[in-house]
Amino acid sequence: MMLKNNMENKYISFCGYDCSLCPVFIATKENDLDSLRKILFISNVLEISTDTHGCYGCSDDRSKNFMCLNCYIKSCAKDKKLNSCGKCSDFPCQYLKNN
C-alpha cells in the first residue's frame, strides 16, 4: 500500500520513492497525456489515457503503465502483503542491493 504522509501531502511507494517527484505520477495527476507519451516513449499513433498508461501509486490497481505492471518491488511487496520494503524481514534484499 502506498503511504500518504499527511503533514507534507507526499505519497511514498513500496521502495520508499517519493511519488510526488515522479514524472509519470505527476502527468497522471494532471491528466497530461502529451507528457505521458514522452516519458513512456509512446507513439502518437497509439491511443492512450491515464486509465491505460497512468500511475496512481503502487497500491492503486489503476496503475497500468509498463513500469507499474513490471515492477519487481511492487509485486514482491504485494505478495508479502507489505506496505513498505522497510518492513520486510529480508530488507535490504539482494534485488535492492543490486539495483
ZAMI-822990 format. One line per 2 residues: their letters; for each residue x, y, z of N, C-alpha, C. Coordinates in pm, 1 decimal, padded with zeros to 6 digits, always signed. Atoms other than C-alpha are relative to their C-alpha. Example, Ala and Ser with C-alpha at 12.3 -4.5 7.8 and 13.67 -1.06 7.14 Angstrom:
AS	+00089.0 -00119.0 +00000.0 +01230.0 -00450.0 +00780.0 +00090.0 +00120.0 +00000.0; -00082.0 -00119.0 -00006.0 +01367.0 -00106.0 +00714.0 -00077.0 +00109.0 +00073.0;
This chain:
MM	+00084.7 -00116.8 +00000.0 +00000.0 +00000.0 +00000.0 +00089.5 +00123.4 +00000.0; -00076.0 -00123.6 +00003.7 +00133.5 +00341.8 -00083.4 -00038.4 +00083.3 +00120.9;
LK	+00024.3 -00079.8 -00118.5 +00169.3 +00555.2 +00224.4 -00019.5 +00145.3 -00037.7; +00019.4 -00143.1 +00020.9 +00042.2 +00910.6 +00235.7 +00040.1 +00071.3 +00127.8;
NN	-00045.2 -00079.6 -00111.3 +00226.1 +01147.5 +00464.1 -00085.0 +00126.0 +00002.6; +00094.4 -00111.1 -00003.3 -00049.6 +01391.8 +00560.1 +00066.0 +00134.0 +00031.4;
ME	-00065.3 -00124.9 -00035.5 +00190.2 +01650.4 +00701.1 +00055.5 +00070.7 -00123.2; -00060.5 -00059.4 +00118.1 +00360.3 +01704.2 +00368.2 -00076.6 -00034.1 -00126.5;
NK	+00081.2 +00041.2 +00113.3 +00094.0 +01553.3 +00140.9 +00083.1 -00071.4 -00106.5; -00085.4 +00075.7 +00090.7 +00352.5 +01317.7 -00011.4 -00046.2 -00144.9 -00004.7;
YI	+00029.7 +00141.1 +00017.9 +00295.7 +00971.8 -00150.0 +00132.3 -00074.9 -00008.6; -00122.9 +00077.1 -00004.3 +00562.0 +00712.3 -00078.6 -00028.0 -00140.7 -00053.8;
SF	+00018.7 +00131.9 +00060.9 +00598.5 +00395.4 -00287.4 +00053.9 -00109.9 +00091.5; -00048.8 +00114.2 -00076.9 +00683.3 +00045.7 -00159.0 +00149.3 +00011.6 +00028.5;
CG	-00146.4 -00006.2 -00012.4 +01054.1 +00107.0 -00218.8 +00046.9 +00124.9 +00074.0; -00035.7 -00121.2 -00072.1 +01045.8 +00444.5 -00042.4 +00013.1 +00123.5 -00086.8;
YD	-00008.6 -00112.3 +00091.6 +01046.5 +00665.5 -00351.5 -00115.6 +00097.0 +00023.8; +00101.6 -00103.5 -00015.1 +00857.2 +00994.2 -00318.8 -00071.8 +00017.0 -00133.8;
CS	+00076.2 -00002.6 +00125.7 +00588.0 +00963.1 -00588.5 -00024.6 +00141.2 -00051.2; +00025.8 -00136.9 +00044.2 +00532.7 +01338.0 -00593.5 +00114.6 +00054.6 -00085.1;
LC	-00113.6 -00038.2 +00084.3 +00872.6 +01360.3 -00769.1 +00002.7 -00076.3 -00132.4; +00001.3 +00086.5 +00118.3 +00785.6 +01100.0 -01034.7 -00074.6 +00067.3 -00115.2;
PV	+00067.7 -00065.2 +00112.6 +00707.2 +01243.9 -01379.4 -00124.0 -00074.3 -00049.2; +00118.9 +00075.8 +00042.5 +00460.6 +00962.0 -01458.6 -00115.4 +00027.6 +00096.2;
FI	+00101.5 -00029.2 -00101.6 +00271.1 +01016.9 -01132.4 -00055.2 +00142.0 -00018.0; +00040.1 -00139.6 +00018.8 +00264.8 +01394.1 -01191.4 -00085.8 +00015.2 -00125.4;
AT	+00075.7 -00009.8 +00125.8 +00148.0 +01360.1 -01554.0 -00137.4 -00063.7 +00014.4; +00128.7 +00066.0 -00022.6 -00126.6 +01120.5 -01444.3 -00091.5 +00090.1 +00081.4;
KE	+00077.7 -00087.4 -00088.5 -00242.6 +01351.6 -01166.5 -00052.7 +00121.5 -00075.8; +00038.4 -00118.4 +00077.1 -00252.0 +01643.3 -01412.6 -00068.8 -00034.7 -00131.8;
ND	+00061.0 +00048.5 +00124.0 -00403.0 +01429.8 -01693.7 +00073.0 +00056.7 -00123.2; -00085.9 -00054.4 +00104.9 -00111.8 +01542.6 -01914.9 +00045.8 -00114.1 -00092.3;
LD	-00026.8 +00113.5 +00088.5 -00123.0 +01284.4 -02194.7 +00122.3 +00022.1 -00087.9; -00119.5 -00027.7 +00080.4 +00145.9 +01457.3 -02402.2 +00126.8 -00034.5 +00078.6;
SL	-00115.7 +00033.9 -00083.6 +00392.2 +01426.0 -02113.8 +00010.9 -00150.1 +00020.1; -00003.8 +00145.6 -00014.6 +00293.3 +01063.2 -02056.1 +00058.1 -00065.7 -00124.7;
RK	-00053.5 +00053.5 +00125.5 +00365.5 +00989.4 -02423.4 +00151.9 +00013.6 -00005.3; -00143.9 -00025.7 +00005.2 +00710.5 +01146.0 -02397.7 +00075.3 -00083.0 +00103.4;
IL	-00066.9 +00071.9 -00109.2 +00803.3 +00988.5 -02065.0 +00005.3 -00149.3 -00027.6; +00010.2 +00144.9 +00021.1 +00687.4 +00639.0 -02162.0 +00035.9 -00042.4 -00142.8;
FI	-00038.1 +00028.0 +00139.1 +00806.4 +00663.7 -02525.1 -00112.3 -00068.0 -00077.1; +00117.3 +00055.3 +00067.1 +00458.3 +00601.9 -02664.8 -00025.8 +00079.4 -00127.0;
SN	+00023.4 -00061.6 +00130.3 +00394.9 +00672.5 -03030.5 -00131.1 +00076.9 -00001.8; +00123.2 -00078.2 +00016.8 +00138.6 +00934.2 -03126.2 -00108.5 -00079.8 -00071.3;
VL	+00096.1 +00083.8 +00071.3 -00027.0 +00662.0 -03333.5 -00088.6 -00076.0 +00098.1; +00074.5 +00077.1 -00099.0 -00135.0 +00471.8 -03022.5 -00086.7 +00089.9 +00086.6;
EI	+00090.0 -00074.0 -00087.6 -00431.4 +00590.5 -02822.0 +00036.2 -00031.3 +00145.0; -00030.9 +00021.2 -00141.1 -00350.3 +00641.1 -02455.9 -00095.1 +00081.0 +00086.3;
ST	+00073.7 -00076.2 -00100.5 -00523.6 +00763.1 -02142.6 +00067.3 -00026.4 +00133.9; -00055.4 +00027.2 -00132.7 -00437.3 +00784.8 -01775.2 -00050.7 -00134.1 +00051.6;
DT	+00052.4 +00131.3 -00039.3 -00654.3 +00472.8 -01734.4 +00085.4 -00113.5 -00055.0; -00078.6 +00107.5 +00062.0 -00430.4 +00272.4 -01967.8 +00150.0 +00014.9 +00020.0;
HG	-00144.1 -00021.2 -00010.0 -00088.5 +00427.5 -01905.6 +00043.6 +00082.1 +00121.8; -00033.2 -00085.6 -00113.3 -00104.6 +00633.9 -01587.2 +00048.4 -00076.0 +00121.3;
CY	-00041.3 +00056.5 -00128.3 +00035.1 +00576.6 -01242.0 -00068.8 +00078.7 +00110.5; +00070.3 -00058.8 -00113.3 -00176.8 +00642.4 -00935.0 +00066.5 -00039.7 +00131.6;
GC	-00072.4 +00047.7 -00117.3 +00077.1 +00492.6 -00695.8 +00002.3 -00151.3 +00004.5; -00024.2 +00145.1 -00003.1 +00197.6 +00143.4 -00617.3 -00120.5 -00084.1 +00040.5;
SD	+00108.0 +00083.1 -00053.2 -00102.9 +00022.1 -00424.5 -00129.9 +00012.7 -00077.2; +00122.2 -00025.2 +00075.7 -00358.5 +00150.1 -00672.8 -00001.8 -00086.8 -00125.3;
DR	+00009.3 +00092.4 +00113.6 -00468.4 -00115.7 -00922.5 -00030.0 +00069.4 -00131.7; +00021.7 -00073.7 +00125.0 -00549.8 +00156.0 -01176.2 +00130.7 +00026.8 -00073.6;
SK	-00131.1 -00024.4 +00062.1 -00174.1 +00193.5 -01245.0 +00029.1 -00110.4 -00100.6; -00008.3 +00100.1 +00105.9 -00141.5 +00018.2 -01579.8 +00119.7 +00017.3 -00093.7;
NF	-00111.2 -00016.6 +00093.2 +00175.0 +00152.4 -01746.2 +00099.5 -00114.1 +00017.3; -00089.1 +00115.9 -00000.1 +00450.3 -00096.3 -01826.8 +00095.0 +00000.4 +00118.7;
MC	-00090.1 -00003.8 -00116.0 +00672.0 +00025.4 -01541.9 -00071.2 -00054.7 +00123.7; +00076.4 +00047.9 -00115.7 +00399.0 -00039.6 -01282.8 -00027.9 -00149.7 -00010.7;
LN	+00035.8 +00140.7 +00018.2 +00296.0 -00372.5 -01430.8 +00119.4 -00093.1 +00010.9; -00119.7 +00083.3 -00001.4 +00655.7 -00498.6 -01447.0 +00093.4 +00030.7 +00116.7;
CY	-00084.9 -00038.3 -00112.5 +00786.1 -00361.1 -01116.5 +00015.7 -00117.4 +00097.0; -00029.0 +00112.1 -00089.3 +00953.7 -00639.8 -00920.7 -00027.5 +00038.1 +00145.6;
IK	+00016.8 -00043.4 -00138.8 +00949.2 -00439.1 -00598.5 -00147.9 +00003.9 +00037.5; +00144.7 -00007.5 -00024.7 +00575.3 -00373.4 -00624.4 -00059.2 -00139.4 +00016.1;
SC	+00058.6 +00133.9 -00007.2 +00488.3 -00736.9 -00693.3 +00050.0 -00075.9 +00122.9; -00054.9 +00067.4 -00118.0 +00718.7 -00861.4 -00416.5 -00070.2 +00049.5 +00127.0;
AK	+00064.6 -00056.8 -00119.3 +00572.5 -00624.5 -00155.8 -00146.9 -00041.1 +00009.1; +00141.2 +00040.7 -00000.9 +00215.0 -00703.6 -00260.0 -00014.2 -00147.6 +00034.6;
DK	+00003.7 +00143.8 -00031.0 +00284.7 -01079.5 -00249.4 +00020.3 -00024.8 +00148.9; -00029.2 +00015.3 -00143.0 +00419.9 -01038.8 +00104.1 -00096.8 +00079.4 +00087.6;
KL	+00100.1 -00080.8 -00070.7 +00127.2 -00808.4 +00197.5 +00064.4 +00106.6 +00089.1; -00070.5 -00106.8 -00070.0 +00363.8 -00529.3 +00299.9 -00032.0 +00133.7 -00064.5;
NS	+00019.0 -00132.8 +00058.5 +00318.0 -00155.8 +00253.9 +00132.4 +00072.8 -00018.5; -00131.9 -00059.6 +00015.8 +00692.4 -00090.2 +00255.4 +00106.0 -00108.7 +00002.0;
CG	-00112.7 +00094.0 -00001.7 +01011.2 -00278.9 +00173.9 +00072.5 +00005.5 +00134.2; -00066.4 -00015.3 -00128.8 +01146.3 -00143.4 +00501.2 -00058.1 -00088.2 +00108.9;
KC	+00063.5 +00087.8 -00098.3 +00905.0 -00371.5 +00687.8 +00024.7 -00147.9 -00029.7; -00026.1 +00138.7 +00040.3 +01031.2 -00686.3 +00511.5 +00114.6 -00058.5 +00082.6;
SD	-00105.1 +00066.9 -00077.2 +01236.1 -00937.4 +00710.8 +00126.4 -00021.4 -00083.4; -00114.9 +00016.3 +00088.9 +01467.1 -00967.2 +00407.0 +00065.2 +00133.0 -00038.9;
FP	-00052.5 -00132.4 +00037.1 +01536.9 -00591.2 +00386.6 +00139.0 +00021.8 +00056.4; +00008.5 -00022.3 +00144.5 +01757.0 -00496.1 +00218.8 +00029.9 -00129.5 -00073.7;
CQ	-00015.0 +00125.2 +00074.3 +01715.6 -00786.7 -00019.9 +00108.6 +00014.7 -00107.0; -00103.3 -00001.5 +00103.6 +01964.2 -00883.2 -00290.6 -00042.0 +00085.1 -00118.2;
YL	+00048.8 -00080.6 +00112.5 +01744.7 -00716.6 -00554.5 +00026.8 +00148.3 +00026.0; -00023.0 -00140.6 -00032.8 +01761.3 -00380.2 -00377.7 +00149.5 +00032.3 +00007.0;
KN	-00144.8 -00021.5 -00007.8 +02134.1 -00419.2 -00314.8 +00061.7 +00012.2 -00139.1; -00055.9 +00001.9 +00134.5 +02196.9 -00484.5 -00685.0 -00052.8 +00112.2 -00089.0;
N	+00059.4 -00104.4 +00084.0 +01977.3 -00201.6 -00818.7 +00007.6 +00129.6 +00065.3;
